[in-house]
Amino acid sequence: MPRPTPPMRAARDQSTRMVEMLGELVGHESPPGSLRHLTRCADLLSRWGEEVLGRPARRVVRDGSPHLLWEADDQQILLLGHFDTVWPAGTTADWPFSVNGTIATGPGVCDMKAGIVQMFTALKLMASTARVGMLLTCDEETGSATSRDLIVDQARRSGTVLVGEPSTPDGRLKIARKGGALYRLTVDGRAAHAGVEPHLGVNATVEAAHQVLVLRAMNDPAAGTTVTPTVISAGTTTNTVPAAASLAVDVRAWTDAELDRIDRAIRTLQPHLSDATLSVRQEVGRYPMAPQRAMGLFQQARAAARDLGLPPPGGARAAGVSDANLTAALGVPTLDGLGGVGGGSHARSEYVDISQMPDRAALLARLVDRILAAAPSTAPSGVSRSPSIRSIA
């Protein structure tokens, strides 16, 4: 077995501290929308970032949500991540951070608190952080509503974005992602007594059921397009014809054209029942992350792994979306999946392999050094810095 290179030895010297940091960060619960918890977690991360970068975070608060930004004057690379999780407050009471051998578990341990620890460790290992910015947001899991413009602005001024979301369980980086959209379909009907005069009502539940079948028919398995009705609510009492119903629809697709096709189809849905009315609102939208935005950086990452004596990572196409979709849609070179090696995100089976964390931190640091060694002092040509972004949101 080859002897580890000096950067690898430096990274592995951080192993114990990385696990300690991960346990502390998982213990700082950060459920979506809980401003008290998010602020407490942001306080911890702010301290860590200042220790590593030698400059304080700028806390960007939007609707109470605290996002953390460490800007660089001549920023060439943006390290991007999020510290919110999908887990409600109190989850750590019955599912605390724990380590069994090389496997750590706990809420958010993989998505994406291990990635944050790795990013901070990578910053320690870099030759220079003078041209590296870092942005940690706290609303990615709910659609990045308050952080979207911040992400866009920082991606444009950087020219390269490296995202600390988890890799695949076998360590592949994410070179493409499906795009996604969430729609809210509202049905307005008419109430009536369900036992005495149901014929005088317009049943919103029945109308919603018809729409579910129409939506299911929009799926295209050959193209990988999924249209999935999810949460539905309707009615008030068991003896009343429902006057209103609400239906959430999750859409995923590999291409802009497929997302646009589904968007047009959903917006032109027609009611099945006479006197029922439909309205559609899109709540979240991200175009796909196309592989051409990642391939140059992916090859650099493989070369960085070889520099360190590590096996070059493979590439994967991910069905889920992340903030990488936003930056790639700008035309900014973006590579995702540079975070923890693990799996089970959003489930009680969530885990990360802590033995891989130092190596992945070293890989990220080496990748940054390689990019900066070849980077000009201004953003790469072809990267738009105009104020607009094509978006389905």
C-alpha positions as CSV (number, residue, x, y, z in Angstrom):
1,M,0.0,0.0,0.0
2,P,1.5,3.4,-0.9
3,R,2.4,5.7,1.9
4,P,0.0,8.6,2.3
5,T,1.0,11.9,0.8
6,P,1.7,14.9,3.2
7,P,-1.8,16.4,2.5
8,M,-3.4,13.0,3.3
9,R,-1.5,12.7,6.5
10,A,-2.5,16.3,7.5
11,A,-6.2,15.4,6.7
12,R,-6.1,12.2,8.7
13,D,-4.6,13.9,11.6
14,Q,-7.9,15.8,11.8
15,S,-10.0,12.5,12.0
16,T,-10.8,12.7,15.7
17,R,-11.6,16.4,15.6
18,M,-13.9,15.9,12.6
19,V,-16.0,13.3,14.4
20,E,-16.2,15.6,17.5
21,M,-17.4,18.4,15.2
22,L,-19.9,16.2,13.5
23,G,-21.4,15.1,16.9
24,E,-21.6,18.7,18.1
25,L,-23.2,19.9,14.9
26,V,-25.8,17.0,14.8
27,G,-26.6,17.9,18.4
28,H,-27.4,21.5,17.3
29,E,-30.7,20.5,15.7
30,S,-31.7,22.7,12.8
31,P,-35.3,21.8,11.7
32,P,-36.8,23.6,8.8
33,G,-38.4,26.9,9.7
34,S,-37.5,26.8,13.4
35,L,-35.7,30.1,13.7
36,R,-34.6,29.5,17.3
37,H,-32.8,26.3,16.4
38,L,-31.4,27.6,13.1
39,T,-30.0,30.7,14.8
40,R,-28.3,28.5,17.5
41,C,-26.8,26.3,14.8
42,A,-25.7,29.4,12.8
43,D,-23.9,30.7,15.9
44,L,-21.9,27.5,16.1
45,L,-21.0,27.5,12.4
46,S,-20.1,31.2,12.5
47,R,-17.5,30.5,15.2
48,W,-16.0,27.6,13.3
49,G,-15.9,29.6,10.0
50,E,-14.1,32.5,11.6
51,E,-11.5,30.2,13.2
52,V,-10.7,28.7,9.9
53,L,-11.0,31.6,7.5
54,G,-9.8,34.4,9.8
55,R,-12.8,36.5,8.8
56,P,-16.2,36.8,10.3
57,A,-19.3,35.5,8.6
58,R,-21.8,38.0,7.2
59,R,-25.1,36.9,8.6
60,V,-27.8,37.5,6.0
61,V,-31.2,37.3,7.6
62,R,-34.2,36.9,5.3
63,D,-37.6,36.6,6.9
64,G,-35.8,35.6,10.1
65,S,-33.8,32.9,8.5
66,P,-30.0,33.2,9.2
67,H,-27.8,32.4,6.2
68,L,-24.0,32.6,6.7
69,L,-21.7,34.1,4.1
70,W,-17.9,34.3,4.1
71,E,-17.0,36.4,1.1
72,A,-13.5,36.8,-0.5
73,D,-12.5,40.0,-2.2
74,D,-11.3,38.2,-5.4
75,Q,-13.7,35.3,-5.1
76,Q,-13.0,32.5,-7.7
77,I,-14.7,29.6,-5.9
78,L,-17.8,29.3,-3.8
79,L,-18.2,26.4,-1.4
80,L,-22.0,25.9,-1.0
81,G,-24.0,24.0,1.5
82,H,-26.9,24.1,3.9
83,F,-27.3,23.4,7.6
84,D,-31.1,22.9,7.8
85,T,-32.3,19.3,8.0
86,V,-35.7,17.7,7.4
87,W,-35.9,16.5,11.0
88,P,-38.2,18.1,13.6
89,A,-37.0,19.5,16.9
90,G,-36.6,16.9,19.5
91,T,-35.5,14.1,17.1
92,T,-32.1,13.8,18.9
93,A,-33.9,12.9,22.1
94,D,-34.6,9.3,20.8
95,W,-32.1,9.3,18.0
96,P,-28.9,11.0,19.1
97,F,-25.6,11.1,17.3
98,S,-23.8,7.8,17.6
99,V,-20.8,6.0,16.2
100,N,-20.5,2.3,15.6
101,G,-17.2,1.3,14.1
102,T,-16.8,3.6,11.1
103,I,-20.5,4.4,10.8
104,A,-22.1,7.5,12.3
105,T,-25.8,8.0,12.5
106,G,-28.1,10.8,13.6
107,P,-30.5,13.4,12.1
108,G,-28.8,15.2,9.3
109,V,-25.5,13.4,9.7
110,C,-25.2,12.7,6.0
111,D,-27.5,15.5,4.6
112,M,-25.4,17.5,5.0
113,K,-23.7,18.0,8.3
114,A,-20.8,15.7,7.5
115,G,-20.3,17.8,4.3
116,I,-20.1,21.0,6.4
117,V,-17.4,19.5,8.7
118,Q,-15.5,18.3,5.6
119,M,-15.6,21.8,4.0
120,F,-14.3,23.5,7.2
121,T,-11.5,20.9,7.4
122,A,-10.7,21.3,3.7
123,L,-10.3,25.1,4.3
124,K,-7.7,24.3,6.9
125,L,-5.8,22.2,4.4
126,M,-5.8,24.6,1.5
127,A,-2.7,26.5,0.4
128,S,-4.7,29.7,0.5
129,T,-8.3,30.7,1.1
130,A,-8.0,34.3,-0.2
131,R,-10.0,33.5,-3.3
132,V,-12.5,31.1,-1.7
133,G,-15.9,32.1,-0.5
134,M,-18.4,30.0,1.5
135,L,-22.1,30.1,1.8
136,L,-24.2,28.0,4.2
137,T,-27.9,28.5,3.9
138,C,-30.7,27.3,6.2
139,D,-33.7,26.8,3.9
140,E,-32.5,24.3,1.2
141,E,-34.8,21.5,2.4
142,T,-37.8,23.7,1.9
143,G,-36.9,25.1,-1.5
144,S,-34.4,27.9,-0.8
145,A,-37.0,30.6,-1.0
146,T,-35.1,33.1,1.1
147,S,-31.6,32.2,0.0
148,R,-32.1,31.7,-3.8
149,D,-31.0,35.2,-4.8
150,L,-28.1,35.1,-2.4
151,I,-26.9,31.8,-4.0
152,V,-27.3,33.2,-7.5
153,D,-25.4,36.4,-6.7
154,Q,-22.5,34.5,-5.1
155,A,-22.3,31.9,-7.8
156,R,-22.1,34.6,-10.5
157,R,-19.3,36.5,-8.7
158,S,-17.4,33.3,-8.1
159,G,-17.5,31.5,-11.5
160,T,-17.0,28.0,-9.9
161,V,-19.3,26.3,-7.4
162,L,-18.4,23.3,-5.3
163,V,-21.3,21.8,-3.4
164,G,-21.0,19.8,-0.1
165,E,-24.1,17.7,-0.5
166,P,-23.5,13.9,0.1
167,S,-21.9,11.7,-2.5
168,T,-23.5,8.4,-3.4
169,P,-23.1,5.6,-0.9
170,D,-20.2,4.2,-3.0
171,G,-18.5,7.6,-3.1
172,R,-19.4,8.9,-6.6
173,L,-19.7,12.6,-7.2
174,K,-22.9,14.1,-8.6
175,I,-22.4,15.3,-12.1
176,A,-26.1,15.7,-13.0
177,R,-29.3,16.2,-11.2
178,K,-32.9,16.0,-12.2
179,G,-34.9,19.2,-12.1
180,G,-37.9,19.5,-10.0
181,A,-41.0,21.5,-9.2
182,L,-43.7,21.4,-6.6
183,Y,-47.3,22.5,-7.5
184,R,-50.3,23.2,-5.3
185,L,-53.6,22.4,-7.0
186,T,-56.7,23.9,-5.3
187,V,-60.2,22.7,-6.0
188,D,-63.2,24.8,-5.2
189,G,-66.6,23.1,-5.1
190,R,-69.8,23.6,-3.2
191,A,-70.9,22.3,0.2
192,A,-74.1,20.5,0.8
193,H,-75.5,18.0,3.3
194,A,-73.9,14.7,2.4
195,G,-76.9,12.6,3.5
196,V,-79.9,14.9,2.6
197,E,-78.9,16.8,-0.5
198,P,-75.5,15.5,-1.8
199,H,-76.7,16.2,-5.4
200,L,-76.8,19.9,-4.6
201,G,-73.1,20.0,-3.8
202,V,-70.0,20.0,-6.0
203,N,-67.6,17.4,-4.3
204,A,-64.1,18.8,-4.2
205,T,-62.7,15.4,-3.1
206,V,-64.2,13.7,-6.2
207,E,-62.8,16.4,-8.4
208,A,-59.3,16.1,-6.8
209,A,-59.5,12.3,-7.4
210,H,-60.1,12.9,-11.1
211,Q,-57.2,15.2,-11.2
212,V,-54.9,12.7,-9.5
213,L,-55.6,10.3,-12.4
214,V,-54.9,12.9,-15.0
215,L,-51.7,13.8,-13.3
216,R,-50.5,10.2,-13.1
217,A,-51.0,9.9,-16.9
218,M,-48.4,12.7,-17.4
219,N,-45.6,10.4,-16.2
220,D,-43.1,9.3,-18.9
221,P,-41.0,6.4,-17.6
222,A,-38.9,6.3,-20.8
223,A,-37.8,9.9,-20.2
224,G,-37.4,9.5,-16.5
225,T,-40.2,12.1,-15.9
226,T,-42.3,11.6,-12.7
227,V,-45.4,13.4,-11.8
228,T,-46.4,12.3,-8.3
229,P,-49.5,13.5,-6.4
230,T,-48.5,13.6,-2.7
231,V,-50.3,15.4,0.1
232,I,-54.0,15.8,-0.3
233,S,-56.6,17.5,2.1
234,A,-60.3,18.1,1.7
235,G,-63.5,18.5,3.6
236,T,-64.6,19.7,7.0
237,T,-67.0,17.2,8.5
238,T,-68.0,13.7,7.6
239,N,-71.6,14.7,6.8
240,T,-70.7,17.6,4.5
241,V,-69.9,17.5,0.8
242,P,-66.4,19.0,0.6
243,A,-66.4,22.5,-0.7
244,A,-62.6,22.7,-1.1
245,A,-59.6,20.4,-1.6
246,S,-55.8,20.9,-1.9
247,L,-53.4,18.6,-3.7
248,A,-49.6,18.8,-3.8
249,V,-47.8,17.5,-6.9
250,D,-44.1,16.6,-7.1
251,V,-42.5,16.8,-10.5
252,R,-39.0,15.5,-11.5
253,A,-37.4,15.4,-14.9
254,W,-33.9,15.2,-16.5
255,T,-34.5,18.0,-19.1
256,D,-35.7,21.5,-19.3
257,A,-38.1,20.5,-22.1
258,E,-39.8,17.9,-20.0
259,L,-40.2,20.2,-17.0
260,D,-41.7,22.8,-19.4
261,R,-44.1,20.2,-20.9
262,I,-45.4,19.2,-17.5
263,D,-45.6,22.8,-16.4
264,R,-47.9,23.6,-19.4
265,A,-50.0,20.5,-18.8
266,I,-50.6,21.3,-15.2
267,R,-51.4,24.9,-15.8
268,T,-54.0,24.0,-18.4
269,L,-55.8,21.3,-16.3
270,Q,-59.6,21.4,-16.7
271,P,-62.2,20.5,-14.1
272,H,-64.1,17.2,-14.5
273,L,-67.2,18.2,-12.6
274,S,-69.6,20.9,-13.7
275,D,-69.3,24.0,-11.5
276,A,-65.9,22.9,-10.0
277,T,-63.0,25.3,-10.4
278,L,-59.3,24.7,-10.3
279,S,-56.3,26.9,-9.5
280,V,-52.6,26.1,-9.7
281,R,-49.7,27.6,-7.9
282,Q,-46.1,26.6,-8.3
283,E,-44.3,26.7,-4.9
284,V,-40.8,25.4,-5.8
285,G,-38.9,25.0,-9.0
286,R,-35.4,24.1,-10.2
287,Y,-34.2,23.3,-13.6
288,P,-31.9,20.2,-14.1
289,M,-28.2,20.3,-13.4
290,A,-26.8,19.4,-16.9
291,P,-23.7,17.2,-16.9
292,Q,-21.8,19.6,-19.2
293,R,-21.7,22.1,-16.3
294,A,-19.9,19.5,-14.1
295,M,-17.6,17.6,-16.5
296,G,-14.6,19.9,-16.4
297,L,-14.6,20.1,-12.6
298,F,-15.3,16.3,-12.4
299,Q,-12.1,15.6,-14.4
300,Q,-10.2,18.0,-12.1
301,A,-11.5,16.1,-9.1
302,R,-10.4,12.8,-10.5
303,A,-6.9,14.3,-11.2
304,A,-6.9,15.7,-7.6
305,A,-7.6,12.2,-6.2
306,R,-4.7,10.8,-8.2
307,D,-2.5,13.6,-6.9
308,L,-3.3,12.4,-3.3
309,G,-2.9,8.7,-4.1
310,L,-6.7,8.1,-3.8
311,P,-8.9,6.1,-6.2
312,P,-10.5,8.6,-8.7
313,P,-14.2,8.9,-7.8
314,G,-16.8,8.0,-10.3
315,G,-19.7,10.2,-11.4
316,A,-23.4,9.7,-10.8
317,R,-26.7,11.2,-12.0
318,A,-28.9,12.0,-9.0
319,A,-32.7,12.0,-9.1
320,G,-32.9,14.5,-6.2
321,V,-32.4,18.3,-6.5
322,S,-30.2,20.6,-4.6
323,D,-28.9,24.2,-4.8
324,A,-26.5,22.9,-7.4
325,N,-29.4,23.0,-9.8
326,L,-29.7,26.8,-9.3
327,T,-26.0,27.5,-10.0
328,A,-25.7,25.2,-12.9
329,A,-28.8,26.8,-14.5
330,L,-26.8,30.0,-14.6
331,G,-24.1,28.4,-16.7
332,V,-21.7,28.4,-13.8
333,P,-19.4,25.3,-13.6
334,T,-20.8,23.3,-10.7
335,L,-19.8,20.0,-9.1
336,D,-22.0,18.4,-6.4
337,G,-21.6,15.4,-4.1
338,L,-18.4,16.5,-2.5
339,G,-19.8,15.9,1.0
340,G,-20.1,12.8,3.2
341,V,-20.0,9.3,1.8
342,G,-23.2,7.8,3.2
343,G,-26.8,7.3,2.5
344,G,-30.3,7.0,3.9
345,S,-30.9,10.8,3.8
346,H,-34.4,11.9,5.0
347,A,-34.8,8.5,6.7
348,R,-34.0,6.9,10.1
349,S,-31.4,4.8,8.2
350,E,-29.3,8.0,7.5
351,Y,-25.6,7.3,8.0
352,V,-22.1,8.5,7.0
353,D,-18.8,6.7,6.9
354,I,-16.6,8.7,9.1
355,S,-13.5,6.9,7.9
356,Q,-13.9,8.6,4.5
357,M,-14.3,12.1,5.9
358,P,-10.6,13.0,6.1
359,D,-9.9,11.7,2.6
360,R,-12.9,13.7,1.2
361,A,-11.7,16.8,2.9
362,A,-8.3,16.4,1.4
363,L,-9.9,15.8,-2.0
364,L,-11.9,19.0,-1.8
365,A,-8.8,21.0,-0.7
366,R,-6.7,19.6,-3.5
367,L,-9.4,20.3,-6.0
368,V,-9.7,23.9,-4.9
369,D,-5.9,24.3,-5.1
370,R,-5.9,22.9,-8.6
371,I,-8.7,25.2,-9.8
372,L,-7.1,28.3,-8.3
373,A,-3.7,27.4,-9.8
374,A,-5.3,27.7,-13.3
375,A,-7.8,30.4,-12.6
376,P,-7.6,34.0,-14.0
377,S,-8.2,36.9,-11.7
378,T,-11.7,37.5,-13.1
379,A,-14.7,35.2,-13.7
380,P,-14.4,32.7,-16.6
381,S,-15.7,33.9,-19.9
382,G,-19.2,32.7,-20.7
383,V,-20.5,33.0,-17.1
384,S,-23.4,35.4,-17.1
385,R,-23.4,38.1,-14.4
386,S,-26.7,39.7,-15.5
387,P,-29.4,40.1,-12.8
388,S,-31.8,37.7,-14.4
389,I,-32.0,33.9,-14.0
390,R,-34.2,31.5,-16.0
391,S,-36.3,29.7,-13.4
392,I,-39.5,27.8,-13.1
393,A,-40.0,29.0,-9.6
